[in-house]
Structures are given as C-alpha cells and as structure tokens.
C-alpha cells in the first residue's frame, strides 16, 4: 500500500523527527537521500524504518535498496512523491529516506591512546558547521567528537547532510565541562585550544601523539570554561580584516597540521 496522505499517523511520526525535541525524546533521526542511506547501511547503522517513493526510484536504485533490505532486514513504508517531499524537503526527489537510531558514547567509556585525536567542541551552535567538522574528522582519521555544554545536535538533518555520511563512522560523546575535566585528569590528556587572542602560531608547536583539540563556538570562540581545560593555546595567523575564521575552517586547518606532522613522523611526507 502506497500512502498518499501527509496526515497519515506514520508519516507524521517520521516528520516530527525534523524537530530536535522529538529526536531527543526518541533517540531516532532521519537519514535523507540515497547516498546517506547507502553509507548508513555499509557502516552498520541501526535502522528502524526505510521510507520509499516507488515512482521516483530507478531500476538500479531499486536493486540496491533490495540489497540493503536483505542485509538489514529493515521494514519499509511506501509513499507518494508528494508525501516523500514533506518528509525530506531537501532530498525527497531521490525517493528514499530512513529512520535510524542515534549512537552515543559516554565520556567515561572512551580512552586516549597513541595516535588518537579527539575534537572537543565548546557550545557549537550551527548544525552545518558541526556536520562539516565531523566530515573533516573522518578525513584525517580523528577518533571522534566530544560535544561540551549546550551544543547543537549532530543528528539535525543539516548536520547529517553536511557530514556526507561521516556521522555514521565518527564516535560521538556528550559531556559537561566538569565531566570532560575529570576525564582529562584520569586519562592524562593533553588539550590544545585554538583562539585568535593567543600569541603562539598553530604550526609552531609539536603536537603529541595523543591529544584533544578544543574549538569554540561560532560567535565567541572558546568559553572561559573551555580555556581552563587547555594545556596550550594556539592561533591561526590572519592578515585580512576579518577577526576570525569560520569554526569548521579553523578546525580543519589545525587538524590537518596535526595530520601532516604525524605523516612526516612516519616518513610519509617531507619534514
């Protein structure tokens, strides 16, 4: 049966996941579009439901969907293109979406070993920024992202899309500043913070093999609480009129410096 009503109870239940309140309540989130659904399946996402608009699916995509269903044994809901568009405003024309369970880890359950780099984000506000940072973390082989304080939701549709599927492979942790500080002491973690108000150039230090990179929010940067847990502060030099980089760009620059230092230490690149 193909559902054609946007007021259908199952459709309304799925559409409510566009709200953070509903995502927090249920622990579920929406995966939109063929690429993200396929990536979620390949990384072992815990699917709850597959939403399909048969009129929009090609023969090739239908075969791949059948393979996903065979691997994951996921139930499906078939809807019209109009209903799909109401569920997935950005990618409804692809004819596929899914509901999956969020994956979180506890601060006390993660470790810090040689070659490990976590990114701690201090009250980051924009889902698109967070998704982009998660994508960069995946690119450089970072361990995952620690969200400190009142940060935005990585399972917001905009964050999921910006991550280009990295949301399914990166580890995610929520913690208070007190929990993070206690974890730092227990692990003996070295924390590097970035701020335009400090003197040390981000390329002028040798990053340890195990560390946490702390980055602040888009508007105010690292908070006083965030700065207190840092062992060293670095800045990215700028000569233009802008006072700071976008947080996703700044995070990428420092992460790639860490990444390249490690490659050089292994002899993979010239020093």
N, C-alpha and C positions, 0 to 999 in steps of 0.2 A: 504494500500500500504506500503510495506517494502522498505525503502530507502537503496540502496546498494552503493551509491556513496559518497565518503568522500568529494567531492567538491560540494555537494548539498548546496544550499544557507542557508537552515535552519540548517544544520549540521555545516557549517562554522560559523554561527552566535553563536551557542552554544559553539563551540570550542574556540571562541575568549574570552570567559569568563575565560579561563585559564590565561589571562593577567590581571594584576591589572588595567591597563589603561581602559580596557573595563568594568571591574567591577565597577570602579569609575564612568565611564560615564553613565552606565545604572542603577546602583543600584541593579544589579542582581548578583547571584553567583550560582555555580554548587554544587549540592549535589550528592555524588557518593556512590553507593552501597546500598544494601537492608537495612542494619541496620540503616544507617543515614537517608534514605528516610522515613522509618517507624517512626523513632524518630521525624523527622520534622513534619510528619502528626499528630502524637499524641500530639505535643506541639503547634499545630495551625499555622505552618509556612504558609506564603503566597506563594503558588505555582503558577508558571506561566506555566510550561510545564513538563510533565513526558516523559522520553526517555526510550524505552524498546527494548530489543533484544529478540523476542519471542523464538528463538531457544535455548536460554540459560536459560529460566525460567522453574522451576519445576511446577508441578501441585499445590503444596502448596503455592509457592510464587505467582503464578497467582491468586489464590483465595484471598490472602492478598492484592495484587495490586488492584483487583476489589473492595475490601472493601475501600481502600484508595481513589480510583477514585469516589466511591459512596459518601464518606464523604466530599471530597474536590471539586468535580465536575471539575477536572483538565483535560485539553486536553492532548493527548499523541501523541508521534511520534515514530513509529516503525522503527527500523534499523537492519541491519545485525550485526553479532558479530564483523566483521572487523571494521565497522563504529563505533560501541559502543566502541571498544578499542581505536579508535582515539579520541573519546570524553572523555573517562575516562580511561587513561592509567593504573591507579593503581587498579581499581575495575571493569574494563569492563567485566571481566568474569562472574560477577554476573548478568549481563543483565539488570541492572536498574540504572538510574540516574534521576535527576530532576533539573529544574531551579527554583529558589525561589528568592523572594525579600529580600534584606538586611533589618535589623531592627536596627535603631539607635535612641538614645535619646539625647536630648540637655542637656548641663550642667545645665542650669538654671531651668530645669524641674524636676531634681532629688532632693531628700531630704535625710537627715541623721537623723534617729531616733534610739531609744534604741534597742540594739541587731543587729544593722546594721554594716556591714563591707564591705567597697568598697576597691578594689585594684587599685591603680594608677600606671601605667607603663610608665616610662620615656624613650621614644625613643627605645623601644624594637625592635630588628632587625629581629629575626628569626621566621617565621610563626609556626614552630613546637613548639618552646618554648611558644609562645602565646597560641596556642591551648591547650597545657598541663596545663598552668596556668588557663585557663578558665575551664578546667575539674576539677582541684583542687578546684576552687572557688565554683563550683556546689557541690562538695563533702562535703564541710564544711558549706554550706548554706550562702555563701557570696552574697551580693546584686548584684555585677556585676563588670565590669572592665572599668576603665577610661584610655583612651589612650592619653598620653600627647606628644606634639611635633610631630616629624616626625616618627611615629611608623609604624610597619609593618601592613599588612591588616589581620584582623581576619577572613575574608572571602576568604583568599587564600586557595586553596584546601588542602595544607599541614596542615594549622591551623584547618580547619573544620574536617579533619580526626583525628588529634591529640586530638581534644576536645571530641571525641566519642559521639557527639550529644549535649554536654553541650552548644554549640554555640546557640542552639535554645531556651534554658531556661535562660541563663545569659543575663543581661542587658548590653548594650554596649554604651559607650559615647566617643566622640572625643572632645578634648578641647586643647586650647593653655595654656601655663603656666599662662598667665595673667587671663584667664577665670577661671582656677582652683583656683588661689589665691583669686579672687573675690568671688567665690562660698564658699571657706573655711571661709572667713570672714563673709559672710552672714549667713552661717549655724553654725558658731562657731565650726567647725570641728577640731578634734584632729588628727594630721597626724603623723604616725610613719614611719620613714625611716630606711632602712637597708643598712649598709655599713661596709666592713671589717676594715675600718680605725678608727672606733669609739671604745670606751672602754666598753660600757655597754652591758652585755650579754642579748640576746633576751629573756631569761627566767627569768631575774631578775627584770622585771617590771610588774606591774599590768595593763593590757590593759583595757581601758574604754569600756563601753558597746556600744558606737557608735564611730567608728573611720575609718580612711583611712590608709591602708598600702601602702607606696610608695616604689617601687622597680625600680632599674636602668637597663640599657641595659646590654647585654651580655659582651661587651668589656670593658666599662669604668664605669659601675655602675651608681649611681645617679649623674646627672649633677649638677653644681653649682646652676642652677635654681631650680632643684628638691630639693636640700638640703635646700634652703631658705624657702620652704613652710613647712618643717618638724618641729614639736614641740619637738621631741626626736629622737635620732638616736640609733640604736641597731646593734649588730654584732652577727654572728653565730661563736662560737669558733671552731678553727681548729688546729690540731697538725701535719698534714702532710706537704708535700712540696708544694701542690697546694695553690695558693694565694686566691682562692675564689671558692664558689660553683657555679654550673650552676644556672641561674636565676630561672628556674622552680623549682629546688630542694630547693633553698633558700626560695622562696615564699611559697612553701608547708610547710616547717619547721615552719616558723613564723605563717602561717595561722592555722596550727594545734595546736600551742601553744595557740593562741587566742581562738580557738575552745574548747580546753580542759580546759582552765581557765573558760570559760562560762559554760561548763558542770559541773565542780566542784562547781561553784557558785550555780547551781541548785540542787546540791546534787546527780548528775548523776554519778560522779566518786569520788574516794577518793581524798582529797586535798593533 
